[in-house]
Amino acid sequence: MGTEKINRLKIVLVEQGKTGKWLAEQLGKNEATVSRWCSNATQPSLEMLMKIASILNVDARRLINDGINKEI
């Protein structure tokens, strides 16, 4: 269970043709931080997840892999 994919951030970025670098610039965050989120090495806070959802114009639930609702 150590390699469980908690967020779908990388997938949503690819679907939208956007990069981690672009998202980092939008958030005013370090590119390495966003990279760790995309690789699921660490997770953004709930507040940051909501901000990311707003920037990407998606429902925040699309950024979370709950193992059940793959399509929202």
N, C-alpha and C positions, 0 to 999 in steps of 0.2 A: 504494500500500500504506500510505500515511500515515494513512488513516482506518479502518484495520482494527479491527474490534470484537474485543478480546481477551477481555473478560469479559462475562458475561450478568447482572451484578448488577441492573441496572435492570429487566430482564425478570422476574427472580425476585421482586423486590420488588413489581412490579405484579401478578404471579400470586398473591401472598400478600396483596394489599391493604395493603401496608405502604409507608411513605414513607422517603425518604432521611433526613429529620429524625428519624424514629423510630429508624432504624438508628444514626445518629450518637449519639443519646442512649444507646442500648444499649452502644455501643462506647466512650463517653466521648471521642468525636472531634468535631472541628469539622464543622459541617454542610457547609461548603465543600469539605472534604476528601472526604467521601462523595459529594458532587455530582460532583467530578472523577473519582472512580472510576466512578460511574454513566454518565458521558459518555465514558468511556474516554480521557480526557485524560491521566490517570495511572493507575497500577495499584497495588493494595494489595500488601503483602509476602505471601509464602506463609503466614507465621504469621498475619497479619491475615485472609487469605482463609479459613484454617481456622477462625478465631474467628467470622467472618461466617457460614460454613456451619453452625457449631454453633448460633449464635443463631437462624438461619433454619430450623434443623432439616432441612437438606438435605445430600446428598452434595456434597462440595466440587467434584466434577467437573461438577455442574450449573451452577456459577458460571463455568466456563471454556468459551469458544467455541473448540473445536478444529477446526472446519470439517468434521468427519466425524460425530461422535456428537451429533446434535442432540437426540435423545431418550434420556435415561438413566433 
